[in-house]
Amino acid sequence: MTDIQGLLGDEAKDLLTYTAQGIPNEDLVLPGPDFVDRTVSATDRSPRVLRNLQSLFDHGRLVGTGYVSILPVDQGIEHSAASAFARNPRYLDPRNIVELAIEGGCNAVASTLGVLGAVSRRYAHKIPFIVKLNHNELLTYPNRYDQIMFGNVEQCFELGAAGVGATVYFGSEQSDRQLQEASEVFARAHELGMFTVLWCYLRNSAFKKDGVDYSVSADLTGQANHLGVTIEADIIKQKQPENNGGYPALDFGRTDKLLYDRLTTDHPIDLTRWQVANCYMGQVALINSGGASAGKRDLAQAVRTAVINSGRAAPGSSPAAKPSSGPQQRA
């Protein structure tokens, strides 16, 4: 049995007993085993999309809870294969990535077209596949930060994917193009019956001011979520907020004092509730990652993320630890 209080340390009492402020439960669409029937079935999604989305909720150790845990492994592209897998080269083999997700009881595995295509006949019927279609590759010199497409929706359909994913770097110079490309990909995916996942990350050096990184502020990430659901993402992937007040600190855009005075507090549960609210009050599923891989602290970080998720009515989490950070038993 995992010692949750021990892993949470000094935050245990605060996180486990906190009552959310600002946005009440009754205003949110809460997670549950009937989430697809209760919420998604009323949308314009086809029966095939509903079936594939339900398969996500019906798989893994969290089946029947309305919560999900997805293993994302695309670090070999987003960082480099050396930085991601040198400590454990066995994960250069796509089979071991998918086996890790299965043995970990994950609801799905999200990875590149190449990884999932390499093992589709072996595993596509055993765990839902989410193909991440665009990536930021760091071999171009000097490095640039831009998500570009590495494949097309038809390839995802042919390899048996249940869903497709894409990233938009909101705030970056190329964000408009990325948003348009993701919108086109999502529309085609829905036509073919696959659900859609949008990584709504903020990326701009100007978001860091006076030593504070506002790319993880509740107000700015919340707006990124709101843009993501506008192009009909079925799931929003977002970093858990670490602060608030990005709009007033950076003196741009538009906001309202009520967001800071009444709808949120400094507590992480209230901050992440604002992220949920921007996903049509929870009608679109939100999953969080809890930060970069931290070695021995990975489990503690994952537990903290899950506890905050359950306290603010979001369907799940996405482990941030690299699968290369230890042996498979530990991972």
C-alpha positions in Angstrom: 0.0 0.0 0.0 1.4 3.4 -1.0 2.0 5.8 1.9 0.2 8.8 0.4 0.7 11.0 3.4 4.4 10.1 3.6 4.9 10.9 0.0 3.1 14.2 0.3 5.2 15.2 3.3 4.4 18.6 4.8 1.7 19.2 2.2 -0.3 16.1 3.2 -2.9 17.6 5.6 -3.4 20.7 3.4 -3.9 18.7 0.2 -6.0 15.9 1.6 -8.4 18.0 3.8 -8.7 21.2 1.7 -12.2 22.4 0.7 -12.1 24.1 -2.7 -13.0 27.8 -2.8 -14.3 30.0 -5.7 -16.0 27.6 -8.1 -18.3 25.1 -6.4 -18.6 21.4 -7.3 -22.2 21.9 -8.4 -21.1 24.2 -11.2 -18.6 21.6 -12.6 -19.1 18.5 -14.7 -17.5 15.9 -12.3 -15.6 12.8 -13.4 -17.4 9.5 -13.2 -17.8 6.2 -15.0 -20.7 7.7 -17.0 -18.7 10.7 -18.2 -19.0 9.8 -21.9 -22.7 9.0 -21.6 -23.4 12.0 -19.4 -21.4 14.6 -21.3 -19.8 13.7 -24.6 -22.8 11.9 -26.0 -24.6 15.2 -26.2 -21.9 16.7 -28.6 -21.4 16.4 -32.3 -19.0 13.5 -31.9 -19.8 10.3 -33.9 -20.6 6.9 -32.3 -17.1 5.8 -33.4 -15.5 8.6 -31.4 -17.7 7.8 -28.4 -16.7 4.2 -28.6 -13.0 5.0 -28.8 -13.2 7.5 -26.0 -15.1 5.1 -23.8 -12.4 2.5 -24.4 -9.9 4.9 -22.8 -12.0 5.2 -19.7 -12.6 1.4 -19.7 -9.0 0.4 -19.7 -6.3 -0.1 -17.0 -6.3 0.1 -13.3 -8.6 3.1 -13.2 -11.4 1.5 -15.1 -14.8 2.5 -13.9 -13.6 5.5 -12.0 -13.9 8.3 -14.6 -10.2 9.0 -14.1 -7.4 8.2 -16.5 -3.6 7.8 -16.4 -1.8 8.1 -19.8 1.9 7.2 -20.4 3.3 9.7 -22.9 6.7 8.9 -24.4 7.9 11.2 -27.2 11.1 12.5 -25.5 13.2 10.8 -28.1 12.0 13.5 -30.5 11.2 16.4 -28.2 14.6 16.2 -26.4 16.8 13.5 -28.0 17.1 9.8 -27.9 20.3 10.1 -26.0 18.9 12.3 -23.3 15.8 10.2 -23.0 17.1 6.6 -23.2 20.8 6.5 -22.5 20.3 5.4 -18.9 18.0 2.6 -20.0 18.5 1.8 -23.7 15.9 -0.9 -23.7 13.3 1.8 -24.2 14.7 2.5 -27.6 12.6 -0.6 -28.5 9.0 0.5 -28.9 7.8 -2.9 -27.5 9.2 -1.9 -24.1 7.4 1.4 -24.1 4.0 -0.2 -24.7 4.8 -3.0 -22.2 5.5 -0.4 -19.6 2.1 1.2 -20.1 0.4 -2.1 -19.9 2.2 -3.3 -16.8 1.6 0.0 -15.2 -2.1 -0.3 -15.7 -2.3 2.9 -17.8 -5.5 3.8 -19.7 -3.5 4.5 -22.8 -0.1 5.0 -24.3 0.7 8.1 -26.2 3.8 8.1 -28.5 5.1 8.9 -32.0 3.8 7.6 -35.3 7.0 5.5 -35.6 6.8 3.9 -32.1 3.2 2.9 -32.3 3.3 1.9 -36.0 6.3 -0.4 -35.2 4.2 -2.5 -32.8 0.6 -1.9 -33.9 -0.3 -5.5 -34.8 1.1 -6.7 -31.5 -0.5 -4.2 -29.1 -3.2 -2.0 -30.7 -5.9 -4.4 -29.5 -4.4 -4.6 -26.0 -4.2 -0.9 -25.0 -5.6 2.3 -26.6 -3.0 4.1 -28.8 -2.8 7.8 -28.9 -0.6 9.0 -31.8 1.2 12.3 -31.2 1.4 13.8 -34.7 3.5 16.9 -34.3 6.8 17.4 -32.5 9.5 19.9 -31.7 12.8 18.4 -32.9 16.0 19.8 -31.5 18.5 18.7 -34.1 18.1 21.9 -36.1 21.0 24.3 -35.2 20.5 26.7 -33.7 17.6 25.2 -31.8 14.2 26.5 -32.6 10.9 25.8 -30.8 8.2 24.9 -33.2 5.8 22.0 -33.4 5.7 20.5 -36.9 3.7 17.6 -38.3 5.4 14.2 -38.6 2.5 12.2 -40.1 -1.1 12.3 -41.1 -4.4 11.2 -39.6 -4.9 8.4 -42.1 -1.7 6.7 -40.9 -3.0 6.8 -37.3 -6.3 5.3 -38.4 -4.6 2.5 -40.3 -2.4 1.5 -37.4 -5.5 1.2 -35.1 -5.1 4.3 -33.0 -8.0 5.2 -30.7 -7.0 8.8 -30.6 -4.6 11.4 -32.1 -2.7 14.2 -30.3 -1.0 17.4 -31.1 0.8 20.3 -29.3 0.3 24.0 -29.6 2.9 26.3 -28.1 0.6 29.1 -27.2 2.4 32.4 -27.1 5.0 31.4 -29.6 5.6 33.0 -33.0 4.2 29.9 -34.7 1.2 29.3 -32.5 -1.4 30.5 -35.0 -0.1 28.1 -37.7 0.1 25.2 -35.1 -3.5 26.0 -34.0 -4.8 25.9 -37.5 -2.9 22.6 -38.3 -4.2 21.0 -35.1 -7.7 22.1 -35.9 -7.5 20.4 -39.4 -6.0 17.2 -37.9 -8.7 17.0 -35.2 -11.6 17.5 -37.7 -10.2 14.7 -39.9 -9.7 12.4 -36.8 -13.3 12.9 -35.7 -14.4 12.0 -39.2 -12.5 8.7 -38.9 -13.8 8.0 -35.4 -10.8 8.9 -33.3 -10.8 11.1 -30.2 -8.4 14.1 -30.0 -5.9 15.3 -27.4 -4.3 18.7 -27.3 -1.2 19.5 -25.4 -1.8 23.2 -24.5 1.6 24.4 -23.5 2.8 28.0 -23.2 6.2 28.8 -24.8 7.6 32.4 -24.8 10.6 33.7 -22.9 8.6 36.9 -22.2 6.4 34.9 -19.9 9.2 34.8 -17.4 9.4 38.0 -15.4 11.2 38.9 -12.1 12.2 35.3 -11.6 8.6 34.0 -11.9 7.6 31.6 -14.8 4.1 32.7 -15.8 3.9 30.0 -18.5 2.5 27.9 -15.6 0.1 30.5 -14.2 -3.5 29.6 -13.8 -4.9 32.5 -15.8 -2.6 32.0 -18.8 -2.8 28.2 -18.9 -6.6 28.5 -18.4 -6.9 30.6 -21.5 -4.7 28.1 -23.4 -7.2 25.4 -22.4 -10.1 27.6 -23.5 -8.5 28.0 -26.9 -7.9 24.2 -27.1 -11.5 23.2 -26.5 -12.5 25.7 -29.2 -11.0 23.4 -31.9 -12.9 20.5 -30.3 -10.2 18.7 -28.4 -11.8 15.9 -26.5 -9.0 15.9 -23.9 -6.8 18.9 -22.9 -3.3 18.1 -21.6 -1.9 20.9 -19.4 0.8 21.5 -16.9 -0.4 21.9 -13.3 -0.4 25.6 -12.4 2.3 26.8 -10.0 1.2 30.5 -9.7 -1.3 33.0 -10.9 -1.5 36.5 -12.2 0.2 36.2 -15.5 -2.0 38.8 -17.2 -1.4 41.6 -14.7 2.3 40.8 -14.2 3.1 40.8 -17.9 0.6 43.7 -18.5 -0.9 42.3 -21.7 -4.2 40.8 -22.8 -7.4 41.1 -20.8 -8.6 39.7 -17.5 -10.8 40.5 -14.5 -9.9 41.2 -10.9 -12.7 38.8 -9.9 -10.6 35.9 -11.2 -7.9 36.6 -8.6 -10.2 38.0 -5.8 -13.1 35.6 -5.8 -12.7 32.7 -8.3 -9.2 31.5 -7.2 -6.9 31.5 -4.3 -3.2 30.6 -4.0 -4.1 26.9 -3.3 -3.1 24.5 -6.1 -6.6 22.9 -6.0 -8.3 26.2 -6.7 -5.7 27.2 -9.3 -6.3 23.9 -11.2 -10.1 24.3 -10.9 -9.7 27.4 -13.0 -8.1 25.3 -15.6 -11.0 22.9 -15.5 -13.5 25.8 -15.7 -11.9 26.9 -18.9 -12.6 23.4 -20.4 -16.3 24.2 -20.5 -16.7 23.7 -16.8 -15.3 20.2 -17.0 -17.3 19.1 -20.1 -14.0 18.5 -21.8 -11.6 16.2 -19.9 -8.5 17.8 -18.5 -5.4 15.8 -17.6 -2.3 17.2 -15.9 1.4 16.5 -15.8 3.1 17.3 -12.6 6.5 18.6 -13.8 9.7 17.2 -15.2 11.3 13.9 -14.2 12.8 14.2 -10.7 14.3 10.7 -10.2 13.5 9.4 -6.7 10.8 12.1 -6.4 8.8 11.0 -9.4 6.4 8.9 -7.4 5.8 11.6 -4.9 5.2 14.1 -7.7 2.8 11.7 -9.4 0.8 11.2 -6.1 0.7 15.0 -5.5 -0.7 15.5 -9.0 -3.3 12.8 -8.6 -4.4 14.2 -5.2 -4.8 17.7 -6.6 -6.7 16.3 -9.6 -9.2 14.5 -7.4 -9.7 17.7 -5.4 -10.5 19.9 -8.3 -12.7 17.5 -10.4 -10.4 16.7 -13.4 -10.4 13.3 -15.0 -6.7 12.4 -14.7 -3.0 12.7 -14.9 -0.2 12.1 -17.3 3.1 10.8 -15.7 5.9 13.2 -16.4 8.7 10.7 -15.5 10.9 9.5 -18.4 10.7 5.7 -18.7 14.5 5.7 -18.9 14.8 6.9 -15.3 15.1 3.5 -13.8 14.4 -0.2 -14.3 11.0 -1.3 -15.5 10.0 -2.5 -12.0 10.6 0.9 -10.6 9.2 2.8 -13.5 
